[in-house]
Amino acid sequence: MTKAEIVTEIAKKTGIEKVAVQATVESFMETVKDSLTNGENVYLRGFGSFIIKRRAEKTGRNISKNTTIIIPAHNIPAFKPAKVFVNEVKNKVQ
């Protein structure tokens, strides 16, 4: 499902204009990005958490030049679904 399809679905279910829904979805995504950039996790009860994971420094290889490089420690964004959400998906797919 794409962002446009999500906007259309929400507009259909709520009766709110697509333009307003689009602005709300964009604002939500921007807020999540800003929070994660500032080191704050985002918790949505019953849905999941947008969290920051720390990747440790590691050694990588450039196989074309046969050299090793050090990949520095860094943060990555991640999503951890809530148990309720995971259980719903598991039960629906069967």
N, C-alpha and C positions, 0 to 999 in steps of 0.2 A: 504494500500500500504506500502510495506516495503522499507527500505533504498536501498536494492539491486534492487528492481523494479524501484525506482526513478532513480537510476544510469543508469539502462538499458534504460529507457524511454528518459532520457536526451541524452545519447549516440546515440540513434536511431534518435532523432530529430535534433541533431547538427552535427552528423558525427564525433564527437570527440571520441577517444578511451576510453573504459570503465575505464581503469586504471587512466587516467587523470581526468575523471569525478569523480571517486571514491575519489581521492585525494582532489579535489576541494570541494566536499560535506563534507568530513571529516574536511577539513580546515574551512569551513563555520561554521559547528556545534561547532568546538573548539573555534572559534572566538566569537561566541554568548555566549558560556559558560564562557569564560574568561571575556567578557564584563560584564555579569551579576554578576559574582563573584566579580568584582571590583566595583560594585555598579552603573554601567552604563547601561541604557536601550538601546535597539537596535530598531530603527525605519526603517521599509521597506515600503516606500510609495506605496499605492495601494494594499498591502498585509496585513500588520499588525505590531504590536509591541510586542517584547519580553520585558516584564517589571518585576520589582521586587515588590512584594506585601508584606506588613508588616502585620503579624498576631499578634494580641494583646495577652497578657498573659491571660490564662483562667484556670479554675478549671476543672479537668477531674476526672473520677471515674474508679477505678479498681473494676469491679463488682464481680470478683471471690474472692477477699479479702475484699470486702466492705470497701474500703478506698478511700480517695480523694487525688489527687496529683495536684500540680501546674505545668501547662505546660507553660514554659517561652515564652516570645515574641520571634518571629523568622521571618526570611524572606523566601519567597518562590518564585520560578520563575513562571511566568504566560504568556500566550499569549492572546493578545487582537486583534482580526481581524479588518481590516479596513472596513469602511462602504461599500465601493465598493465591497469588497470581500464577505461580509455578504449578500449583495443584489444579487450578482451573484449566490451564493449557494441557497438562498431562491427561486429565479426564476427558477433555473435548476431542483430542486427536485420535483416540482409540477407535 
